[in-house]
Amino acid sequence: MKFLLIMHSNPQVWEALTEEERTEVMRGHGAFMDTVTKSGELISTAALADPSQSAVVRVRSGVPAVTDGPYLEAKEYLGGYYLVECENRKRALELAALIPDAAVDGLGIEVRPVVFAADH
């Protein structure tokens, strides 16, 4: 089964961490990637830029309209993800608990089953 392990970012939470804590979180991602790569469970991963660098495209009456900035004004935003393939939901939850963000107060990892994925 495929699962998306979603990391939501909250700048206020991140800014409240010490430099040492931030470094530890980043190192933890390297260790997590090693673990899921060696187990063969990692399909892909991505870290996303800050929402201030995003744009939203809406097409109305056939005309695209582009606005700068995030889709929603929110204190949390999608920061990145790991797409994994593992035996079951229980294993996906175990993997999510290994992601260092899960241990940071105010953050967590959303685990969602993938119902469709197109291979390219």
Secondary structure, DSSP 8 states (H G I E B T S, - for coil): -EEEEEEEE-HHHHHHS-HHHHHHHHHHHHHHHHHHHHTT-EEEEEE---GGG-EEEEEETTEEEEEES-SS--S-EEEEEEEEE-S-HHHHHHHHHHSGGGGSTT--EEEEE-S-----
